[in-house]
Amino acid sequence: MVQSRTHTCNELNMSHVGQEVTLTGWYDNMRRVSKNLGFLILRDFYGVTQIVVETEEMMQALNGVNNESTLSVTGLVRERSNKNPAIATGDVEVVPSAIKVLGKCIYNELPFEISHSKEADESARLKYRYLDLRNPAVKEKIVLRSRIVAELRKSMIEHDFLEITTPILTCSSPEGARDYLVPSRNHPGKFYALPQAPQQFKQILMTAGFDRYFQIAPCFRDEDARADRSPGEFYQLDMEMAFATQEDVFAVIEDVLPPVFSKYGIYKEASKPPFKRLSYREAMETYGTDKPDLRIDLTLTEVSDLLQGCGFGPFAGQTIEAVVVTGFSASRKVIDQICADTEVVSGNKAYWFRLDEQGAIVGGIAKFLQDSKDRIIETLHLQPGDFVGLSAGKKGAALKTAGVLRRFLGLKAEGHMRKDCYEFCWIVDFPMYEIGEESGELEFCHNPFSMPQGGMEALNDRDPLEILAYQYDLVCNGVELSSGAVRNHDPEIMVKAFSIVGLPEEAVKAKFPAMYNAFCYGAPPHAGIAPGVDRMIMLIAGEESIREIIPFPMDKMARDIMMGAPAEVDIKQLQDVHIKLDLPEA
């Protein structure tokens, strides 16, 4: 039997008074006044409508019906005597002549109250995600996601990009994270991999003669969760352009993203093109991070020469960075919390002192600075009431710690952060290579398929650690939205670039056979980028956790609690794909 409705629960108004209507939806709640009078709230995807039950017969139809059951209500629309301006249908109500239960909720108690599901334990929300999504405050984020994706798709098509989907089952490739592997039934001992990104496919599309490609691409990486990163899978606005430079990519992104942010965002102002550009080195030395929040006006100052020899042990022989905050008169409790939070995030301690209203250096490490007081005040241009946060360590660690300290100070210090806008910037000129923190070996700093600045000449003649690449990151409000690059489309340069990190020519050909061979048939210069859709929507919606804007998110351990994944499979399934388990003993 097909159920039908004449209107949605958000549609009725005074123009419908006197009409017979049929509504369908969920039994949200009911206030029973007597055996023949009750006020039922019916809720559907669109909104709510008040149903006024005025007969004993209709009340009996609801006996034993639990909240969240689905109902069909047919009745007469009339004007409400006590109107409710808080809802769209607040001027009217429906007096039912027939009530049918379409889907019974068999539980007297729910895991959480629907309208307060965001306050429930996260594991309960994930297990009963279908109930969590009934909460309008949760549902609206998923609706917002749909509208933003549609807007992005529309804009990319208007910029003459062609939407092309690329394979999900592909081969494993070294792209910086662990692969999800899929065993092959027909090819014993061999595995597919779920794509960490459509990187190779989109570059091959460029060599195939397609000029502008994009897709809302699913990507799969076996990574740990963070507040701004969902484990397992995520989506990105993947794009690539043939015969293009870095400037061409920037022009498209600067035209596509700001209108979407200003139209749908909690803040109605977004950076206008051109976005501010910072070299990687400039960003690190000025802000202590390669993803700076430019809404904060604080910057870093190196004070190694100024403070070396002051007698404070942690400063001896180290790089010292300072963050000066004008007029910051926080309590000791607030300052201690900022320093503690900085240490948790950066792994290094933060230090401080301030200039009091009488011009004396006080607090924190002040006792070590008295002999250098005048020089410190003059060099840092300090005024009474100014606060100075400090970090120390090897240069990289000192910068990172000061960058984290800068962010916490910006959040706490009045007048140093503009919070009601989206501030974009480009980070450019990344190093081509770096020494890996874990391996201690020379590694690619960013994308291994990027074009080195200076081409083959740079690879042949320069110290690898001095070579820059045509690589760039897009950052918004301190969140990295995307990495991109001008691609290395020359097979000779590609082989040379990989040889520097110890991967010989034959290994390059074996690991990237399709792309290498495609480049040997006349590849166009090309460039691209792939802003993360989930992170964009998180920023636009003003959410702190990325799980709030994903329909069915995993938990922090990459588990789908609702579906029970990952799960064991039976022996026959393992035998079909030629797998034997070798599990550690419990």
Summary of the structure (lengths in Angstrom):
residues: 586
radius of gyration: 29.9
end to end distance: 52.2
largest distance: 91.8
contacts: 1806
relative contact order: 0.11
helix: 32%
strand: 26%
